[in-house]
Amino acid sequence: MSTAERPLRADAERNRQSILSAAGAVFASRGSDVTLEHIAEVAGVGIGTIYRRFRSVDELLAVVLEEKMIRYAERAELAADFAQAEPWTAFSEFVMYMLEQQAADLSFSDVTLSPRQGTELFRVQSRRALAASNLLVERVKAAGAVRADFDASDFYLLLHANAGLVRGTQRSAPLAWKRFGGYMLQSFRTADGQLEPPSATWMRTGAAGAPRATG
C-alpha cells in the first residue's frame, strides 16, 4: 500500500463512521421516514459521499440496525429458554422488552413491522428472533401461563398498536408504553370472553418466515 492510499482510506472510514453515527441518531429520533440528504447534512459529509456507500435509506437503515437485531434475537432466545423455568416471568419481561425497544428507537419500531427489508445478516437475525418468539409462546401456552387463545401473531398486533402509541405520545407522554404494556399483559393472562380470531394473513406471514414478533 502506498503512503498516498493510507490517508485516503482513513478518511473514507471516518466518513463511514460519521454517516453511521449520524444515521443512528436520526433514525432513533425520527424513524425511517428521512432522506439520505438529511443524514448527510447531520453527518457533515457531501451527498455524493453518502450515495457512494448507501444506495437508499433502507440500505443504510439495515446496516445501522444489524447489531440491534442480533441483540434482539439473543434476547428472544433467552426468553424462550427462561420460559421452561418461569413461563410467565419470561413472557411478561419479553413483552415489555419489545415495547421498550420500539419506544427507544423509532426506526427499530418501523423495521419490526417490515422485517423483509435489510441486509442478509439482518434478515437471518429476524428469522432467528421469529423462531425464538414462537417457541416462547409455545412454552408459555403449554404451561398455562397465558390464555389458551393467545396466538404468536398477537405479538404483531401488539407491536402495531405500540408503534402508533409511541409516535403519538413521544413528546407528551414518553412512558405511556409502560402503562399500555401493563394493560396488555393483564389481557394476555386472563381469559374473559371470546376474542375475534387472529388475522389469517398475519398467521400465514409468520409461517412463511416474516417475524411476527420482531422483525
CYANA upper distance limits for C-alpha pairs under 8 A (distance plus 0.5 A):
  1 MET  CA      5 GLU  CA      6.96
  1 MET  CA      6 ARG  CA      7.76
  2 SER  CA      6 ARG  CA      7.40
  3 THR  CA      7 PRO  CA      7.96
  4 ALA  CA      8 LEU  CA      7.37
  5 GLU  CA      9 ARG  CA      6.65
  6 ARG  CA     10 ALA  CA      6.64
  7 PRO  CA     11 ASP  CA      6.50
  8 LEU  CA     12 ALA  CA      6.75
  9 ARG  CA     13 GLU  CA      6.70
 10 ALA  CA     14 ARG  CA      6.69
 11 ASP  CA     15 ASN  CA      6.64
 12 ALA  CA     16 ARG  CA      6.72
 13 GLU  CA     17 GLN  CA      6.70
 14 ARG  CA     18 SER  CA      6.59
 15 ASN  CA     19 ILE  CA      6.63
 15 ASN  CA     45 VAL  CA      7.49
 15 ASN  CA     49 THR  CA      8.36
 16 ARG  CA     20 LEU  CA      6.74
 16 ARG  CA     53 ARG  CA      8.34
 17 GLN  CA     21 SER  CA      6.49
 18 SER  CA     22 ALA  CA      6.54
 18 SER  CA     43 ALA  CA      5.93
 18 SER  CA     44 GLY  CA      8.27
 19 ILE  CA     23 ALA  CA      6.39
 19 ILE  CA     39 ILE  CA      7.60
 19 ILE  CA     40 ALA  CA      7.28
 19 ILE  CA     43 ALA  CA      5.79
 19 ILE  CA     45 VAL  CA      8.24
 19 ILE  CA     50 ILE  CA      7.69
 20 LEU  CA     24 GLY  CA      6.52
 20 LEU  CA     60 LEU  CA      8.34
 20 LEU  CA     64 VAL  CA      6.80
 21 SER  CA     25 ALA  CA      7.01
 21 SER  CA     43 ALA  CA      8.09
 22 ALA  CA     26 VAL  CA      6.68
 22 ALA  CA     39 ILE  CA      6.84
 22 ALA  CA     42 VAL  CA      6.49
 22 ALA  CA     43 ALA  CA      5.66
 23 ALA  CA     27 PHE  CA      6.32
 23 ALA  CA     39 ILE  CA      6.30
 23 ALA  CA     43 ALA  CA      8.25
 23 ALA  CA     60 LEU  CA      8.24
 23 ALA  CA     61 LEU  CA      8.10
 23 ALA  CA     64 VAL  CA      7.82
 24 GLY  CA     28 ALA  CA      6.55
 24 GLY  CA     64 VAL  CA      6.69
 25 ALA  CA     29 SER  CA      6.84
 26 VAL  CA     30 ARG  CA      6.29
 26 VAL  CA     31 GLY  CA      7.77
 26 VAL  CA     39 ILE  CA      7.61
 27 PHE  CA     31 GLY  CA      5.07
 27 PHE  CA     32 SER  CA      6.10
 27 PHE  CA     34 VAL  CA      8.21
 27 PHE  CA     61 LEU  CA      8.13
 27 PHE  CA    105 ASP  CA      7.60
 27 PHE  CA    106 LEU  CA      7.04
 27 PHE  CA    107 SER  CA      5.54
 28 ALA  CA    104 ALA  CA      7.40
 28 ALA  CA    105 ASP  CA      4.52
 28 ALA  CA    106 LEU  CA      5.49
 28 ALA  CA    107 SER  CA      6.00
 28 ALA  CA    108 PHE  CA      7.89
 29 SER  CA    105 ASP  CA      6.99
 29 SER  CA    106 LEU  CA      6.63
 29 SER  CA    107 SER  CA      8.37
 30 ARG  CA     34 VAL  CA      7.88
 30 ARG  CA    106 LEU  CA      6.71
 30 ARG  CA    107 SER  CA      7.68
 31 GLY  CA    105 ASP  CA      7.74
 31 GLY  CA    106 LEU  CA      4.83
 31 GLY  CA    107 SER  CA      4.40
 31 GLY  CA    108 PHE  CA      8.05
 31 GLY  CA    109 SER  CA      8.20
 31 GLY  CA    110 ASP  CA      7.23
 32 SER  CA     57 VAL  CA      7.95
 32 SER  CA     58 ASP  CA      8.25
 32 SER  CA     61 LEU  CA      7.79
 32 SER  CA    106 LEU  CA      7.92
 32 SER  CA    107 SER  CA      5.44
 32 SER  CA    110 ASP  CA      7.24
 34 VAL  CA     38 HIS  CA      7.46
 34 VAL  CA     39 ILE  CA      8.32
 34 VAL  CA     57 VAL  CA      7.93
 35 THR  CA     39 ILE  CA      7.09
 35 THR  CA     57 VAL  CA      7.03
 36 LEU  CA     40 ALA  CA      6.54
 36 LEU  CA     47 ILE  CA      8.01
 36 LEU  CA     50 ILE  CA      7.74
 36 LEU  CA     51 TYR  CA      8.29
 36 LEU  CA     56 SER  CA      7.62
 36 LEU  CA     57 VAL  CA      6.49
 37 GLU  CA     41 GLU  CA      6.78
 37 GLU  CA     47 ILE  CA      6.46
 38 HIS  CA     42 VAL  CA      6.85
 39 ILE  CA     43 ALA  CA      6.52
 40 ALA  CA     44 GLY  CA      6.48
 40 ALA  CA     45 VAL  CA      5.76
 40 ALA  CA     46 GLY  CA      6.67
 40 ALA  CA     47 ILE  CA      6.24
 40 ALA  CA     50 ILE  CA      6.81
 41 GLU  CA     45 VAL  CA      6.88
 41 GLU  CA     46 GLY  CA      7.92
 41 GLU  CA     47 ILE  CA      8.38
 45 VAL  CA     49 THR  CA      6.91
 45 VAL  CA     50 ILE  CA      7.73
 46 GLY  CA     50 ILE  CA      7.31
 47 ILE  CA     51 TYR  CA      6.77
 48 GLY  CA     52 ARG  CA      6.62
 49 THR  CA     53 ARG  CA      7.39
 50 ILE  CA     54 PHE  CA      6.53
 51 TYR  CA     55 ARG  CA      6.02
 51 TYR  CA     56 SER  CA      8.16
 54 PHE  CA     59 GLU  CA      6.60
 54 PHE  CA     60 LEU  CA      6.28
 55 ARG  CA     59 GLU  CA      7.08
 55 ARG  CA     60 LEU  CA      8.37
 56 SER  CA     60 LEU  CA      7.00
 57 VAL  CA     61 LEU  CA      6.44
 58 ASP  CA     62 ALA  CA      6.61
 58 ASP  CA    117 GLN  CA      7.76
 58 ASP  CA    118 GLY  CA      7.19
 59 GLU  CA     63 VAL  CA      7.08
 59 GLU  CA    118 GLY  CA      6.70
 59 GLU  CA    119 THR  CA      7.75
 60 LEU  CA     64 VAL  CA      6.78
 61 LEU  CA     65 LEU  CA      6.62
 61 LEU  CA    107 SER  CA      8.30
 61 LEU  CA    118 GLY  CA      7.92
 62 ALA  CA     66 GLU  CA      6.55
 62 ALA  CA    117 GLN  CA      7.94
 62 ALA  CA    118 GLY  CA      4.92
 62 ALA  CA    119 THR  CA      6.31
 62 ALA  CA    122 PHE  CA      7.15
 63 VAL  CA    118 GLY  CA      7.95
 63 VAL  CA    119 THR  CA      7.43
 63 VAL  CA    122 PHE  CA      8.42
 65 LEU  CA     69 MET  CA      6.63
 65 LEU  CA    108 PHE  CA      7.68
 65 LEU  CA    122 PHE  CA      8.14
 66 GLU  CA     70 ILE  CA      6.87
 66 GLU  CA    119 THR  CA      8.44
 66 GLU  CA    121 LEU  CA      7.45
 66 GLU  CA    122 PHE  CA      5.77
 67 GLU  CA     71 ARG  CA      6.89
 68 LYS  CA     72 TYR  CA      6.60
 69 MET  CA     73 ALA  CA      6.60
 69 MET  CA    122 PHE  CA      7.09
 69 MET  CA    125 GLN  CA      6.59
 69 MET  CA    126 SER  CA      7.26
 69 MET  CA    215 GLY  CA      8.36
 70 ILE  CA     74 GLU  CA      6.77
 70 ILE  CA    122 PHE  CA      8.26
 70 ILE  CA    125 GLN  CA      6.20
 71 ARG  CA     75 ARG  CA      6.62
 72 TYR  CA     76 ALA  CA      6.80
 72 TYR  CA    129 ALA  CA      7.34
 73 ALA  CA     77 GLU  CA      6.80
 73 ALA  CA    125 GLN  CA      6.59
 73 ALA  CA    126 SER  CA      7.46
 73 ALA  CA    128 ARG  CA      6.39
 73 ALA  CA    129 ALA  CA      4.64
 73 ALA  CA    130 LEU  CA      8.43
 73 ALA  CA    132 ALA  CA      7.89
 74 GLU  CA     78 LEU  CA      6.75
 74 GLU  CA    129 ALA  CA      7.91
 75 ARG  CA     79 ALA  CA      6.74
 75 ARG  CA     94 PHE  CA      8.27
 76 ALA  CA     80 ALA  CA      6.78
 76 ALA  CA     94 PHE  CA      7.60
 76 ALA  CA    129 ALA  CA      6.31
 76 ALA  CA    132 ALA  CA      5.91
 76 ALA  CA    133 SER  CA      6.22
 76 ALA  CA    136 LEU  CA      8.31
 77 GLU  CA     81 ASP  CA      6.74
 77 GLU  CA    129 ALA  CA      7.68
 77 GLU  CA    132 ALA  CA      5.49
 77 GLU  CA    133 SER  CA      7.83
 78 LEU  CA     82 PHE  CA      6.55
 79 ALA  CA     83 ALA  CA      6.54
 79 ALA  CA     90 ALA  CA      5.63
 79 ALA  CA     91 PHE  CA      7.35
 79 ALA  CA     94 PHE  CA      6.88
 79 ALA  CA    132 ALA  CA      8.46
 79 ALA  CA    133 SER  CA      8.46
 79 ALA  CA    136 LEU  CA      7.09
 80 ALA  CA     84 GLN  CA      7.78
 80 ALA  CA     90 ALA  CA      7.71
 80 ALA  CA    132 ALA  CA      6.53
 80 ALA  CA    133 SER  CA      7.31
 80 ALA  CA    135 LEU  CA      6.50
 80 ALA  CA    136 LEU  CA      4.71
 80 ALA  CA    137 VAL  CA      8.48
 80 ALA  CA    139 ARG  CA      7.91
 81 ASP  CA     85 ALA  CA      8.41
 81 ASP  CA    136 LEU  CA      8.22
 82 PHE  CA     86 GLU  CA      6.48
 82 PHE  CA     87 PRO  CA      7.41
 82 PHE  CA     90 ALA  CA      6.19
 83 ALA  CA     87 PRO  CA      4.34
 83 ALA  CA     88 TRP  CA      7.63
 83 ALA  CA     89 THR  CA      7.98
 83 ALA  CA     90 ALA  CA      5.61
 83 ALA  CA     91 PHE  CA      7.47
 83 ALA  CA    136 LEU  CA      6.99
 83 ALA  CA    139 ARG  CA      6.84
 83 ALA  CA    140 VAL  CA      6.91
 84 GLN  CA    139 ARG  CA      7.27
 86 GLU  CA     90 ALA  CA      6.50
 87 PRO  CA     91 PHE  CA      6.59
 87 PRO  CA    139 ARG  CA      7.56
 87 PRO  CA    140 VAL  CA      5.58
 87 PRO  CA    143 ALA  CA      7.37
 87 PRO  CA    145 ALA  CA      6.77
 88 TRP  CA     92 SER  CA      6.45
 88 TRP  CA    140 VAL  CA      7.21
 88 TRP  CA    145 ALA  CA      5.93
 88 TRP  CA    146 VAL  CA      8.00
 89 THR  CA     93 GLU  CA      6.42
 90 ALA  CA     94 PHE  CA      6.66
 91 PHE  CA     95 VAL  CA      6.73
 91 PHE  CA    136 LEU  CA      7.60
 91 PHE  CA    137 VAL  CA      8.22
 91 PHE  CA    140 VAL  CA      7.57
 92 SER  CA     96 MET  CA      6.85
 92 SER  CA    185 LEU  CA      7.16
 93 GLU  CA     97 TYR  CA      6.58
 94 PHE  CA     98 MET  CA      6.69
 95 VAL  CA     99 LEU  CA      6.97
 95 VAL  CA    181 GLY  CA      7.90
 95 VAL  CA    185 LEU  CA      8.42
 96 MET  CA    100 GLU  CA      6.54
 96 MET  CA    178 LYS  CA      7.84
 96 MET  CA    181 GLY  CA      6.74
 97 TYR  CA    101 GLN  CA      6.71
 98 MET  CA    102 GLN  CA      7.04
 98 MET  CA    159 LEU  CA      8.30
 98 MET  CA    214 THR  CA      8.43
 99 LEU  CA    103 ALA  CA      6.83
 99 LEU  CA    159 LEU  CA      7.62
 99 LEU  CA    162 ASN  CA      7.23
 99 LEU  CA    177 TRP  CA      7.10
 99 LEU  CA    178 LYS  CA      8.28
 99 LEU  CA    181 GLY  CA      7.73
100 GLU  CA    104 ALA  CA      6.57
100 GLU  CA    177 TRP  CA      7.90
100 GLU  CA    178 LYS  CA      8.39
101 GLN  CA    105 ASP  CA      6.71
101 GLN  CA    108 PHE  CA      7.68
101 GLN  CA    109 SER  CA      7.67
102 GLN  CA    106 LEU  CA      6.41
102 GLN  CA    108 PHE  CA      6.61
102 GLN  CA    109 SER  CA      4.84
102 GLN  CA    162 ASN  CA      8.14
102 GLN  CA    163 ALA  CA      7.21
102 GLN  CA    166 VAL  CA      7.93
103 ALA  CA    109 SER  CA      7.93
103 ALA  CA    163 ALA  CA      8.39
103 ALA  CA    166 VAL  CA      6.27
103 ALA  CA    174 PRO  CA      8.23
103 ALA  CA    177 TRP  CA      7.75
105 ASP  CA    109 SER  CA      6.87
106 LEU  CA    110 ASP  CA      6.76
106 LEU  CA    167 ARG  CA      8.27
107 SER  CA    111 VAL  CA      6.72
108 PHE  CA    112 THR  CA      6.65
109 SER  CA    113 LEU  CA      7.49
109 SER  CA    159 LEU  CA      8.36
109 SER  CA    163 ALA  CA      6.71
110 ASP  CA    114 SER  CA      7.19
110 ASP  CA    163 ALA  CA      8.07
111 VAL  CA    115 PRO  CA      6.17
111 VAL  CA    117 GLN  CA      8.28
111 VAL  CA    215 GLY  CA      6.83
112 THR  CA    159 LEU  CA      8.31
112 THR  CA    211 PRO  CA      8.25
112 THR  CA    213 ALA  CA      7.98
112 THR  CA    214 THR  CA      5.23
112 THR  CA    215 GLY  CA      4.48
113 LEU  CA    156 TYR  CA      8.03
113 LEU  CA    159 LEU  CA      7.97
113 LEU  CA    160 HIS  CA      7.69
113 LEU  CA    214 THR  CA      7.71
113 LEU  CA    215 GLY  CA      6.90
114 SER  CA    215 GLY  CA      7.23
115 PRO  CA    123 ARG  CA      7.54
115 PRO  CA    126 SER  CA      7.17
115 PRO  CA    210 ALA  CA      6.63
115 PRO  CA    211 PRO  CA      6.94
115 PRO  CA    214 THR  CA      7.78
115 PRO  CA    215 GLY  CA      4.73
116 ARG  CA    123 ARG  CA      7.02
116 ARG  CA    210 ALA  CA      6.99
116 ARG  CA    215 GLY  CA      8.22
117 GLN  CA    123 ARG  CA      7.77
118 GLY  CA    122 PHE  CA      6.21
118 GLY  CA    123 ARG  CA      6.88
119 THR  CA    123 ARG  CA      6.77
120 GLU  CA    124 VAL  CA      6.60
121 LEU  CA    125 GLN  CA      6.74
122 PHE  CA    126 SER  CA      6.67
123 ARG  CA    127 ARG  CA      6.74
123 ARG  CA    215 GLY  CA      8.45
124 VAL  CA    128 ARG  CA      6.72
125 GLN  CA    129 ALA  CA      6.65
126 SER  CA    130 LEU  CA      6.70
126 SER  CA    210 ALA  CA      8.09
126 SER  CA    211 PRO  CA      6.66
126 SER  CA    214 THR  CA      7.08
126 SER  CA    215 GLY  CA      5.28
127 ARG  CA    131 ALA  CA      6.73
127 ARG  CA    209 GLY  CA      6.74
127 ARG  CA    210 ALA  CA      7.28
127 ARG  CA    211 PRO  CA      6.60
127 ARG  CA    215 GLY  CA      7.97
128 ARG  CA    132 ALA  CA      6.84
129 ALA  CA    133 SER  CA      6.56
129 ALA  CA    211 PRO  CA      7.54
129 ALA  CA    213 ALA  CA      8.15
129 ALA  CA    214 THR  CA      6.94
129 ALA  CA    215 GLY  CA      7.73
130 LEU  CA    134 ASN  CA      6.60
130 LEU  CA    206 GLY  CA      8.34
130 LEU  CA    209 GLY  CA      8.01
130 LEU  CA    210 ALA  CA      7.88
130 LEU  CA    211 PRO  CA      5.06
130 LEU  CA    212 ARG  CA      6.98
130 LEU  CA    213 ALA  CA      6.71
130 LEU  CA    214 THR  CA      6.93
130 LEU  CA    215 GLY  CA      7.75
131 ALA  CA    135 LEU  CA      6.71
131 ALA  CA    211 PRO  CA      8.50
132 ALA  CA    136 LEU  CA      6.63
133 SER  CA    137 VAL  CA      6.83
133 SER  CA    152 ALA  CA      8.10
133 SER  CA    213 ALA  CA      6.93
134 ASN  CA    138 GLU  CA      6.77
134 ASN  CA    152 ALA  CA      6.48
135 LEU  CA    139 ARG  CA      6.71
136 LEU  CA    140 VAL  CA      6.74
137 VAL  CA    141 LYS  CA      6.50
137 VAL  CA    151 ASP  CA      8.05
137 VAL  CA    152 ALA  CA      6.61
138 GLU  CA    142 ALA  CA      6.59
139 ARG  CA    143 ALA  CA      6.70
140 VAL  CA    144 GLY  CA      6.74
140 VAL  CA    145 ALA  CA      5.73
140 VAL  CA    146 VAL  CA      6.84
141 LYS  CA    145 ALA  CA      6.43
141 LYS  CA    146 VAL  CA      6.17
141 LYS  CA    147 ARG  CA      7.72
141 LYS  CA    148 ALA  CA      6.98
141 LYS  CA    150 PHE  CA      8.34
144 GLY  CA    148 ALA  CA      7.82
145 ALA  CA    189 ARG  CA      7.16
146 VAL  CA    150 PHE  CA      7.35
146 VAL  CA    188 PHE  CA      6.28
146 VAL  CA    189 ARG  CA      4.92
146 VAL  CA    190 THR  CA      7.58
147 ARG  CA    188 PHE  CA      6.49
147 ARG  CA    189 ARG  CA      5.81
147 ARG  CA    190 THR  CA      6.35
147 ARG  CA    191 ALA  CA      5.85
148 ALA  CA    191 ALA  CA      8.15
150 PHE  CA    154 ASP  CA      7.37
150 PHE  CA    188 PHE  CA      7.29
151 ASP  CA    155 PHE  CA      8.44
151 ASP  CA    198 PRO  CA      7.56
152 ALA  CA    156 TYR  CA      8.34
152 ALA  CA    212 ARG  CA      7.52
152 ALA  CA    213 ALA  CA      7.85
153 SER  CA    157 LEU  CA      7.25
153 SER  CA    198 PRO  CA      7.48
153 SER  CA    199 SER  CA      8.18
153 SER  CA    202 TRP  CA      6.62
153 SER  CA    203 MET  CA      6.35
153 SER  CA    206 GLY  CA      7.69
153 SER  CA    212 ARG  CA      5.99
153 SER  CA    213 ALA  CA      7.60
154 ASP  CA    158 LEU  CA      6.61
154 ASP  CA    198 PRO  CA      7.60
154 ASP  CA    212 ARG  CA      8.48
155 PHE  CA    159 LEU  CA      6.65
155 PHE  CA    212 ARG  CA      6.76
155 PHE  CA    213 ALA  CA      5.37
156 TYR  CA    160 HIS  CA      6.71
156 TYR  CA    202 TRP  CA      8.21
156 TYR  CA    212 ARG  CA      5.51
156 TYR  CA    213 ALA  CA      5.92
156 TYR  CA    214 THR  CA      8.27
157 LEU  CA    161 ALA  CA      6.84
158 LEU  CA    162 ASN  CA      6.63
159 LEU  CA    163 ALA  CA      6.42
159 LEU  CA    213 ALA  CA      8.03
160 HIS  CA    164 GLY  CA      7.12
161 ALA  CA    165 LEU  CA      6.86
162 ASN  CA    166 VAL  CA      6.43
162 ASN  CA    177 TRP  CA      7.18
162 ASN  CA    180 PHE  CA      8.30
163 ALA  CA    167 ARG  CA      6.86
164 GLY  CA    168 GLY  CA      6.54
165 LEU  CA    169 THR  CA      6.47
165 LEU  CA    176 ALA  CA      8.13
165 LEU  CA    177 TRP  CA      7.53
166 VAL  CA    170 GLN  CA      5.96
166 VAL  CA    174 PRO  CA      7.65
166 VAL  CA    176 ALA  CA      8.08
166 VAL  CA    177 TRP  CA      7.18
169 THR  CA    173 ALA  CA      5.41
169 THR  CA    174 PRO  CA      6.29
169 THR  CA    176 ALA  CA      7.54
170 GLN  CA    174 PRO  CA      5.27
175 LEU  CA    179 ARG  CA      7.99
176 ALA  CA    180 PHE  CA      6.82
177 TRP  CA    181 GLY  CA      6.45
178 LYS  CA    182 GLY  CA      6.77
179 ARG  CA    183 TYR  CA      6.88
180 PHE  CA    184 MET  CA      6.74
181 GLY  CA    185 LEU  CA      6.58
182 GLY  CA    186 GLN  CA      6.95
183 TYR  CA    187 SER  CA      7.02
184 MET  CA    188 PHE  CA      6.64
185 LEU  CA    189 ARG  CA      6.74
186 GLN  CA    190 THR  CA      6.73
187 SER  CA    191 ALA  CA      7.76
198 PRO  CA    202 TRP  CA      8.24
198 PRO  CA    203 MET  CA      7.93
199 SER  CA    203 MET  CA      6.79
200 ALA  CA    204 ARG  CA      6.64
201 THR  CA    205 THR  CA      6.58
202 TRP  CA    206 GLY  CA      6.65
202 TRP  CA    212 ARG  CA      7.76
203 MET  CA    207 ALA  CA      6.83
204 ARG  CA    208 ALA  CA      6.71
205 THR  CA    209 GLY  CA      7.10
205 THR  CA    210 ALA  CA      6.24
205 THR  CA    211 PRO  CA      8.41
205 THR  CA    212 ARG  CA      8.06
206 GLY  CA    210 ALA  CA      5.62
206 GLY  CA    211 PRO  CA      6.23
206 GLY  CA    212 ARG  CA      5.86
210 ALA  CA    215 GLY  CA      7.48
211 PRO  CA    215 GLY  CA      5.29
